[in-house]
């Protein structure tokens, strides 16, 4: 039995990928620049197969990459997340992990982390969205 994460196909194809710019690609995971970034360097770690095992590989890759960016002082921190379900803001029906680089001072008070998201950056469909 395949341990599917999302309803839909078992593997992703170029026909159903809404992202444009590939940063890195390997056997299980493709890393894309987010089309509607919250901050500079916002990445998507996209598993090529809709299974828990491959999603776990993507999470591991995302964590390793992000920790390296902090160690290299490219980022001060990061948020890692996945949207599941329309009420959670999911707009692409394929598992993918958002890595949102964080930098000192990008919000006035970062306490609460993912509970707060970056003001004005969450809903890219809003007329108030800024792509800066």
C-alpha positions in Angstrom: 0.0 0.0 0.0 1.3 3.5 -0.9 1.2 5.8 2.1 -0.2 8.8 0.1 0.0 12.2 1.8 -2.4 14.1 -0.5 -5.3 13.0 -2.7 -4.3 12.9 -6.3 -1.5 11.3 -8.3 1.3 9.2 -6.9 4.1 11.2 -8.5 4.5 14.7 -9.7 5.0 15.6 -13.4 6.1 18.8 -15.1 2.5 19.2 -16.3 1.2 19.8 -12.8 4.1 21.8 -11.3 3.1 25.5 -10.8 6.6 26.6 -9.9 9.1 28.0 -12.4 12.7 28.2 -11.1 14.5 25.1 -10.0 17.3 25.6 -7.5 18.3 22.0 -7.1 17.0 18.6 -8.2 17.7 15.0 -7.2 16.1 11.6 -7.3 13.4 12.3 -4.7 13.1 16.1 -4.2 13.1 19.2 -6.4 13.8 22.6 -4.8 12.1 25.6 -6.3 12.1 29.3 -5.6 8.7 30.2 -4.3 6.7 32.2 -6.9 5.2 34.5 -4.2 8.1 34.7 -1.6 7.5 35.9 1.9 11.3 36.8 2.2 14.2 36.6 -0.2 15.3 33.0 -0.6 11.8 31.5 0.2 12.1 27.9 -1.1 9.9 25.0 -1.7 11.1 21.4 -1.1 8.9 19.4 -3.4 8.9 15.6 -3.1 8.6 13.8 -6.5 6.4 11.1 -5.0 3.3 11.5 -2.9 4.4 9.2 -0.1 5.3 9.7 3.6 8.8 8.3 3.0 9.7 10.8 0.3 8.1 13.7 2.2 10.3 12.8 5.1 13.3 12.9 2.7 12.2 16.4 1.7 11.9 17.5 5.3 15.4 16.2 6.1 16.8 18.0 3.0 15.0 21.2 3.9 16.3 21.1 7.5 19.9 20.4 6.4 19.8 23.2 3.8 18.3 25.7 6.2 20.6 24.9 9.1 23.6 25.3 6.7 22.3 28.7 5.7 22.1 29.8 9.3 25.6 28.4 10.0 26.9 30.3 7.0 25.3 33.4 8.4 23.2 33.8 5.2 20.0 33.7 7.3 19.5 34.4 11.0 16.8 31.7 11.3 14.0 30.1 9.3 10.4 28.9 9.4 9.6 25.5 8.0 6.0 24.6 7.2 3.5 22.7 5.1 -0.1 23.8 4.2 -2.6 21.0 4.3 -6.2 21.7 3.4 -8.0 24.8 2.0 -8.6 26.1 5.5 -4.8 26.1 6.1 -4.2 28.1 2.9 -3.3 25.2 0.6 -3.6 26.2 -3.0 -1.4 23.5 -4.7 -2.7 19.9 -4.2 0.8 18.4 -3.9 2.9 18.0 -0.7 5.6 20.7 -0.5 7.6 22.2 2.3 8.0 25.9 2.6 11.3 27.2 4.0 11.0 30.9 4.8 14.4 32.5 5.7 14.2 34.9 8.6 16.5 37.8 9.3 17.0 39.9 12.4 14.4 42.8 12.3 12.2 41.4 9.5 9.3 41.8 11.9 9.1 43.9 15.0 8.5 41.0 17.4 9.1 37.5 16.1 7.8 35.8 19.3 5.3 33.2 18.2 7.1 32.3 15.0 4.8 30.6 12.5 1.8 31.7 14.5 2.3 35.2 13.3 3.7 34.8 9.7 5.1 38.0 8.2 2.4 40.7 8.1 1.2 41.4 4.6 3.0 38.3 3.2 0.7 35.4 3.9 -2.2 35.9 1.4 -0.6 36.5 -2.0 -4.1 36.8 -3.5 -4.8 39.9 -1.4 -4.7 43.3 -3.2 -2.4 44.4 -0.4 0.2 41.8 -1.1 3.7 43.1 -1.7 6.2 41.0 -3.6 9.3 42.8 -2.3 
